[in-house]
Amino acid sequence: MNILLVEDDLALAHALGNSLRRQNYAVNTVHTGKTALAAIKQGDTDIVVLDLGLPDMDGLQVLKTLRQQSASLPVLILTARDSMDDKISGLDGGADDYLPKPFEIAELFARLRVLERRLGNVASSRIQLHGVELDLAEHSVTVNDAPVALPRREFMVLRILMENAGRVLSKQQFENKLYEWGDEVASNTVEVHISNLRKKLPEQFIKTIRGVGYTTPKGP
């Protein structure tokens, strides 16, 4: 899951980015409205976390322009503007959620999980498929009720597969969700993650569609 964090407070942006990465998100950070809109045009963003007090343009204008580009991209406003009128303006302007500063980081994570569920095929923070259970809140995985430890990237690959069960995803789609701007990605990185995962998951859990990508079938 690739988050675009739009925040002009450099210290807060750095701290938030690190916290989100520990929750297995890929995070791209920008500090102005214009760079945010340019980043959104690239089409790799899954969720926008948007501050309103930006140095070059008001965040509500960013939101308005963003909505002209994409009607469905989830946007969570994260701002010091905490009056009821501000909240109404943000939500009426097209935001999916509004969280005033200061905030508890656990609440931010919970709200992001709600937005993620709207994006995918899952209705809760636990996904069960073919004997594999992935808990998004606890960042844990069990296979046939036995815990399995996964490195961060493998956890992210498994999550992408399970949230998109029945869909065939290309290597490029995995890379877009796994990596941030500037990351050096070897040509076989996704293949390596898939190979490592296969050793830890039930046989045939991950299927290769030759020349297209990878999938895991829908089912119980």
Salt bridges, closest charged atoms under 4 A:
GLU7 OE1 - LYS101 NZ 2.76
ASP46 OD1 - LYS177 NZ 2.98
ASP51 OD1 - LYS101 NZ 3.63
ASP58 OD1 - ARG81 NH2 2.61
ASP96 OD2 - ARG67 NH2 3.10
ASP96 OD1 - ARG118 NH1 3.82
ASP97 OD1 - ARG111 NH1 2.76
GLU107 OE2 - ARG111 NH2 2.56
GLU116 OE1 - ARG159 NH2 1.58
GLU133 OE2 - ARG126 NH1 3.75
ASP135 OD2 - ARG126 NE 3.00
GLU154 OE1 - LYS200 NZ 2.75
GLU163 OE2 - ARG159 NE 3.25
GLU180 OE2 - ARG21 NE 2.82
ASP183 OD2 - ARG153 NH2 3.87
GLU191 OE2 - LYS171 NZ 3.97
